Amino acid sequence: QVLLVESGGGLVQPGGSLKLSCVAIASINIFEFYDMAWYRQAPGKQREFVARMTTGAIGIHSDSVKGRFTISKDNDKNTVYLEMNNLKPEDTAIYYCNANYHDLNYWGRGTQVTVSS
């Protein structure tokens, strides 16, 4: 069983920055086996991929956030981060943390990010 707890969301003006955190609680060394990712879901839209950190520490970002968002992880803290810069109103969404191993997926409850002036 894996428990994911997100934090760091909030209200920010366009052009601002936020850093999201996701703590992974498990009985195993989760980062050794699971790819970690961030997804988001805006009101009335489907959940979409934002960024992924593989077990080999390779970061992959969607085209819509490339150059603005950066995924990273701290193995000692069992935490994955999403640093978001130059935020735009269209980045407004609930951001979810995901742990994936083959066809096994765990999800956090999400953290709200609102970009508005």
N, C-alpha and C positions, 0 to 999 in steps of 0.2 A: 504494500500500500504506500502511496505517495501523497503527501499533502503539500499543496502549493499556496503560498500566501503572498499576495501582491500588496504593494504600498507605493506612495509617492505621487499619486495623481492629485489633480487640483485644477484651479482656474488660473489661466495665464493669458496674457495679452499676445496678440500676433507678433511674431518675431522673438518671443521669449523662449525659455528653456525649462525643461523638467527632467528629472531622472527617476525612473521607475525601478523598483526592486522586487524581486521574487525569491522568497526563501523556500527552499525545497527540504521538506522533512520526510525522511525515509530511513528504513533500517539498513539500507545499503548505501554504498558510495554512488549516488544517483548519477553524478556527472560522468562516471566511468562507463555507464551503460546507456544513458538516455541523452538524446538530443534535446536541447531546451529551446523554446521559441516564444515569441510574442505574437499574438493576434489581436485584432481590434474589430469592434462592431459598432457602427454608427446607427443612429435611430432609423429604422425602416430599411436597413441594408443588411446584407449577409456578412457573416464574420469573414475577415480577410487576413491573409498572412502579412506580417510586418517584417519579422527578422528571425533568424535561426542561428543557434550556436551548436555546432556539431561536437561530438565527443572528442574529435581531433582539434578542437579549438578553432574551427574555421567559421567565420561570421558571414552570413548570407543575408542580404537586405532586399526588400522589394524595391522596384523601380520608383515607387511613389515616395519613398523615404530615403533612398540612397543619397549620401552626401549630407544628410541632415540628422539622421538617427544612427546610433552605434550600439550594437549589442556586445556585452562582455560578461565575463563570469569570474567569480572568486571561489575557487575550489575549497579553500579553507573555511569559508563562511557558508558554503552550499547555497550561494546566492547568484542569480543572474540579473543583470541590469539592462535597462534600455535608456540610454542617454538621448534626449530629444532636443534638438536645437532648431532655431528658425521655425518655430511652430506656426502652423497656418490654421485658419478656421476649419478647413476640411480634415484636419487631424483630430477633431473632436469625436470622441468615441469612448466606449468602455474597452480597456486594454486587459487582455487575458494572458496569463502565463500558461505554457503548455510543456509537458514532458512526454517525449515520444520514444518508444522502443518497439520497432517493427509495427505491429498493428495494435499496440497497447498505448493508450493516451490517457493522461491525467490533465485536469484543468483546474486553475484557480477560480476564485469567485469574481475576479476582475477589480479594476480600479478606474474610476472615471477621470478622464482628461477633457477639459473644456477650454477651447481657445476662443477668446472673445474679448473685444474691447469694451 
